[in-house]
Amino acid sequence: STYDVPGTGGPGSVHVAQRSWPAPRDGLVVFSGGHLHDGGIDITLSDATAGRNICRGTATYHENPRHLATINGCVLHEKVVAGHSYRVTSRYDNSKPYQDVMGIMLTYVWWGTQ
């Protein structure tokens, strides 16, 4: 789903949006990559229960005109623990408003036997 960044924070300010969910069963994360819109700074997948980041994708920009060019992905070998809370956190520039932005992580999990 989309949301709006209000743009009321002034120069250098950051707007943060998060969403969490519990893992349904044990598995293994093998890749994760993020999606942001213009104004995006970075997006992070974390194991909130264990208090650690799994993947952080940082936005890079083209100039003239300025627009988002790429976000790095992560090749991983990270255990998913059933019942742990996993979180996606997107950060956007809050010095000006942005409408209909997103913070999405496409994450591939192998649900087989470890």
Residue, then its C-alpha position, 0 to 999 in steps of 0.5 A: s500500500t502507499y502512504d504520504v510523506p508530509g514534508t514538514g520536518g525541515p532540511g535533513s529530516v527523515h520520515v520513518a514508516q514500519r510494518s511488522w509480522p510474525a514468521p509462520r515457520d522456520g526457514l532460510v532467507v536467501f535474497s531480499g531487495g527493496h522498493l522505494h520511490d523518489g525521496g527514499i533514503d533506505i529500506t531495512l528488513s530486520d528480525a525485530t525479536a532478535g534486534r538485528n538487521i538482515c538487509r539494508g537497501t540504500a537508494t542511489y540517485h541520478e542527477n539533472p533531473r534528480h530521481l531514484a536510480t537503484i537500491n542495492g539488494c542482499v544475497l543472504h543465508e539468514k535463518v528465519v525463526a517461527g514466531h519471531s517478529y520481522r519488520v520492514t522500515s522505510r526512510y524518506d526525506n521529510s524536507k518536502p512532501y512526497q505522495d503515494v510512496m512505498g516501502i516494500m521488501l521482496t524477500y525469498v525464503w526457503w521453507g524447506t528443512q534446514 
